[in-house]
Amino acid sequence: MDEAFWDDMYRETSRKWSGKPNPQLVAEVSGLKPGTALDVGCGEGADAIWLAERGWQVTGADVSSVALERAKEHSAEVKWLHLDLTKEHAPDTYDLVTAHYVHLKPKEDMVLVYKRIAEAVAPGGTLLIVGHDKQEMHRHEIDVPDDIFFGAEEITSLLSLDEWKVEVSETRTLDNPDHRMYDFVFRASRVTPR
Ligand SMILES: C[S@@+](CC[C@H](N)C(=O)[O-])C[C@H]1O[C@@H](n2cnc3c(N)ncnc32)[C@H](O)[C@@H]1O
């Protein structure tokens, strides 16, 4: 799942810009004091823009140039960054690092990406990961390999738990008009420097 894969996905997706932030982001971040933020896999940018509107100094990063071009049309306030976390590190550390629905193959790439996502959190900062729960994909009755999911066990195995305080690690349901969604939500604070 490289840059060409994601560019093709965005080209094939009809443009239905809702501009709405992820409800889990709103629930988890509304109470935090704004600072610097990195949204990894920002796609067309709605979550990064929501953060910027709340006073965060935001970098929206994605491997897809097609997605970033669209994101740029929606906001000049966010810094949009072309970044492939399988190949490079985030350029800085941030008070908040978020990733919404970043599911990758092969598993080694996903592990590397999430390791780098966690490394980008500054001391005292917050990590927020929102992903599809296994139940969510299996609901579609498509054959999705289990290793495309990244849950509590995988995330905590990447974190040294004396450096992190896990605040939230749970599956939540979200009732949309047409179906129920299952999100995995993980929020942790980096309590000590690396
Ligand atoms: C399913 S989309 C989610 C987009 C957006 N976060 C949302 O919630 O709508 C996953 C995103 O991760 C990005 N991505 C995939 N691999 C990446 C990588 N190695 N480095 C940075 N971004 C990546 C894709 O281009 C895509 O925009």
The ligand as an SDF file (V2000), in Angstrom:
LIG
                    3D

 27 29  0  0  0  0  0  0  0  0999 V2000
   -8.2950    5.3290    5.2700 C   0  0  0  0  0  0  0  0  0  0  0  0
   -7.4380    6.8070    4.9870 S   0  0  0  0  0  0  0  0  0  0  0  0
   -7.9610    7.8430    6.3460 C   0  0  0  0  0  0  0  0  0  0  0  0
   -7.9000    9.3060    6.0150 C   0  0  0  0  0  0  0  0  0  0  0  0
   -8.3510   10.2490    7.1210 C   0  0  0  0  0  0  0  0  0  0  0  0
   -7.4940   10.1490    8.2840 N   0  0  0  0  0  0  0  0  0  0  0  0
   -9.7860    9.9960    7.5050 C   0  0  0  0  0  0  0  0  0  0  0  0
  -10.0460    9.6330    8.6510 O   0  0  0  0  0  0  0  0  0  0  0  0
  -10.6760   10.1430    6.6480 O   0  0  0  0  0  0  0  0  0  0  0  0
   -5.7460    6.4310    5.4320 C   0  0  0  0  0  0  0  0  0  0  0  0
   -4.8070    7.5810    5.1010 C   0  0  0  0  0  0  0  0  0  0  0  0
   -3.4620    7.2300    5.4840 O   0  0  0  0  0  0  0  0  0  0  0  0
   -2.5850    7.6860    4.4800 C   0  0  0  0  0  0  0  0  0  0  0  0
   -1.3390    6.8840    4.5410 N   0  0  0  0  0  0  0  0  0  0  0  0
   -1.2110    5.5930    4.1980 C   0  0  0  0  0  0  0  0  0  0  0  0
    0.0490    5.1870    4.3290 N   0  0  0  0  0  0  0  0  0  0  0  0
    0.7560    6.2450    4.8060 C   0  0  0  0  0  0  0  0  0  0  0  0
    2.1260    6.4500    5.1330 C   0  0  0  0  0  0  0  0  0  0  0  0
    3.0250    5.4740    4.9740 N   0  0  0  0  0  0  0  0  0  0  0  0
    2.5290    7.6670    5.5770 N   0  0  0  0  0  0  0  0  0  0  0  0
    1.6020    8.6670    5.6920 C   0  0  0  0  0  0  0  0  0  0  0  0
    0.2890    8.5390    5.3850 N   0  0  0  0  0  0  0  0  0  0  0  0
   -0.1370    7.3370    4.9440 C   0  0  0  0  0  0  0  0  0  0  0  0
   -3.3680    7.4770    3.1860 C   0  0  0  0  0  0  0  0  0  0  0  0
   -2.8930    8.2200    2.0970 O   0  0  0  0  0  0  0  0  0  0  0  0
   -4.7680    7.9060    3.6190 C   0  0  0  0  0  0  0  0  0  0  0  0
   -4.9740    9.2760    3.4220 O   0  0  0  0  0  0  0  0  0  0  0  0
  1  2  1  0
  2  3  1  0
  2 10  1  0
  3  4  1  0
  4  5  1  0
  5  6  1  0
  5  7  1  0
  7  8  2  0
  7  9  1  0
 10 11  1  0
 11 12  1  0
 11 26  1  0
 12 13  1  0
 13 14  1  0
 13 24  1  0
 14 15  1  0
 14 23  1  0
 15 16  2  0
 16 17  1  0
 17 18  1  0
 17 23  2  0
 18 19  1  0
 18 20  2  0
 20 21  1  0
 21 22  2  0
 22 23  1  0
 24 25  1  0
 24 26  1  0
 26 27  1  0
M  CHG  2   2   1   9  -1
M  END
$$$$
